[in-house]
Each structure stands twice: as C-alpha cells, then as structure tokens.
Amino acid sequence: MTQTVRPIVVVSRCLDLEACRYNGQVIPNAFIRRLAAHATLIPVCPEVEIGLGVPRDPIRLIRRGDDVRAIQAATGQDVTERLVGFAERFVNALPEVDGFILKSRSPSCGIRDAKVFPSVESEAMCGHRAGLFADVVLRRFPGLAIEDEGRLNDEAIREHFLTKLFTLARFRQAAKADSMAALVQFHATHKFLLMAHSEQSLRAMGRLVANTARRPLSEVIAEYRHHLQRALQRAARRTAVVNVFQHGFGYVSKHLTAREKALFQQTLENYRRGRLPASAVLSLLRAWIVRFEISYLLAQTFFEPYPDDLREPLDPRTAWELGIPLARNRRRRPA
C-alpha cells in the first residue's frame, strides 16, 4: 500500500499560496498545505493575470438580461472578456491535470456559489452561478476532480475528492505508459475501488481491458477514461462500500479469532448506521491485511486510495476501542 503518483492540481493562488486577494491578504488553508507535499500545484489568480493588481477594487457579477457581466464596482470597468479570454488561454496551455481547488464564492473562481447581483449598486443578490474562470474550467474538464476550499471542509466531500484526484492521477500515469499491460495492471489494482463506485462501470471496463475485438490501444484508453470518470462522478454509496468491506473481510476472516470477527461485524454495522466513519472499518481491515500479508488486497487501492496523512485520524477513543495499531493513534487507553 504505497503511493508513487503525484497529482497535478490547479489551485486558486489566494488559498495559502500568495497574498493576492482583492484586500491584499492570503487565506490560510491547512489542507492545501498538506496536499502540497503529495501533489504538484499550479497556482492561478485570474484577476491578477488580467492586470487588476493587489490590492484592487473587487469585481461583481451583474445580470444584464440573459447575460452576466463582471464589473469592477468602484470604476464601472467591464472585465468580462478579459477574464473569459484569460481562462480559455490558461486551460489551453495547461499540461494534463487531475483536478482543481478553486476559491469559493469568488466571481472568477467560485464553482457554484458566486453571487450574482441585478445591478452594481444593489446590495441584494439575485442568484448564484459559477464564476467566469470556473465556468470555463467546468465546461472544459467535466470529468476531473473539481472542488472549492469551503466544501473540502466536509469529510465526505474531501474523501471523494481525494479518491477521485489520486485515482485519475494513477490512470494518467498508466495511460502515459501507452501499453495494454499498464492498463490491465491499473484495472486489476482498482477493482475494489471501482466496485464501490459502480459495478456496471467495472464490468464495462473489464470488457475493455480484455480487448477481444483487438481495438487500437488509443481507442481503448479513451473509452476506459470515459468510464472511469463516469464511475467516479459521485461518491460511493454506503451500501456499496459495505459490500466491498465484506468482500475484503472474506480474504482475512479465516485468520481471525471469533472475537476479532465479532469486532469487525460490530464496526461494520456501526458504519452502516452512520455511527462511525468508513475510516474506522478501513483501518481495522488494513491492519489485518498487513498483519496476514494478503498480497492481493495489499495491491488494492481501495484500502489506500490516497496518502494516509491526508486522511483525518480517528479520534483516540475509537482507535483504542478498535485496537488499531497505527502510529498516529496512540495505543494508550483514553481518559
């Protein structure tokens, strides 16, 4: 269970990277700071790139009929074409990237919650939409891992984002190898993960890598990418994750005592009912997979879809009760 891939992520520059907000400040973000140790970050600030400077008078999205314009309220300057033009040039010049983390509520970078006003003078907004830069990104890269920093504070959303981001990066690496063997290996190591997201996609992707029709590799890779992005479009359903946990448990159960089996079933039931996070079951299974050296499961990315230090640790009491031998969860009994 080792990570060798390094995702390429476009990040709003004001998020922990540079003091470039309209007010001259930077927004501290511990998650992006941790992610930077495992990913290549490409910073971007559309407002700065079109020459608005730091600090600057903020811009607003103003609805004018069926159109939305980006207006600098203090000056009346319309920067719509400059922002959209920069966005299109930027995405055209990008290398193959795996995801984006953009600034929430920004008139340029907000992915769904940028405020729209009926006029420059109005204090009451008339709706929300994607910012102008984010709109270009979403249309160009609908299958990538794209989130804002606000939503990434939610554990479930962050889990899905990281799983998708690192899986797409591993696929990019496999596709770059330009060999059927690399694609077959990717598919083999992602079976559990794909099973959790979409058994239908898993079956379709299995037929692709079998390639009984002897299709050109480029066609197979392109269609596989489409199925992969579709499978990862939404977070895995709890019932599907339970099914994968039970499947994995089947490989280790013969090595366990009756008490350990009961602990697993109790932990799984608590996850099923929403009383424990998936990481509680995952940590328990992983400890046994490593202990009993189950090589097939050790190779499955489902059990470590992204680097462990990007995962929020279990609280000490839960870790102690499960007896999980992780260094970051101290084994002493909690007070």
C-alpha positions, 0 to 999 in steps of 0.5 A: 500500500504505497503511493508513487503518483503525484497529482497535478492540481490547479489551485486558486493562488489566494488559498495559502499560496500568495497574498493576492486577494482583492484586500491584499491578504492570503487565506490560510488553508491547512489542507492545501498545505498538506496536499502540497507535499503529495501533489504538484500545484499550479497556482492561478489568480485570474484577476491578477493575470488580467492586470487588476493588481493587489490590492484592487477594487473587487469585481461583481457579477451583474445580470444584464438580461440573459447575460452576466457581466463582471464589473469592477464596482468602484470604476464601472470597468467591464472585465468580462472578456478579459477574464473569459479570454484569460481562462480559455488561454490558461486551460489551453496551455495547461499540461494534463491535470487531475483536478482543481481547488478553486476559491469559493464564492469568488466571481472568477473562481467560485464553482457554484456559489458566486453571487450574482447581483441585478445591478452594481449598486444593489446590495441584494443578490439575485442568484448564484452561478459559477464564476467566469474562470470556473465556468470555463474550467467546468465546461472544459474538464467535466470529468476531473476532480473539481472542488472549492476550499469551503466544501473540502471542509466536509469529510465526505466531500474531501474523501471523494475528492481525494479518491477521485484526484489520486485515482485519475492521477494513477490512470494518467500515469498508466495511460502515459505508459501507452501499453495494454499491460499498464492498463490491465495492471491499473484495472486489476489494482482498482477493482475494489475501488471501482466496485464501490463506485459502480459495478456496471462501470467495472464490468464495462471496463473489464470488457475493455481491458480484455480487448477481444475485438483487438481495438487500437490501444488509443481507442481503448484508453479513451473509452476506459477514461470515459468510464472511469470518470463516469464511475467516479462522478459521485461518491460511493454509496454506503451500501456499496462500500459495505459490500466491498468491506465484506468482500475484503473481510472474506480474504482475512476472516479465516485468520481471525479469532471469533472475537476479532470477527465479532469486532469487525461485524460490530464496526461494520454495522456501526458504519452502516448506521452512520455511527462511525466513519468508513475510516474506522472499518478501513483501518481495522481491515488494513491492519489485518491485511498487513498483519496476514500479508494478503498480497492481493488486497495489499495491491488494492487501492481501495484500502489506500486510495490516497496518502494516509496523512491526508486522511483525518485520524480517528479520534483516540477513543475509537482507535483504542476501542478498535485496537488499531495499531497505527502510529498516529493513534496512540495505543494508550487507553483514553481518559 
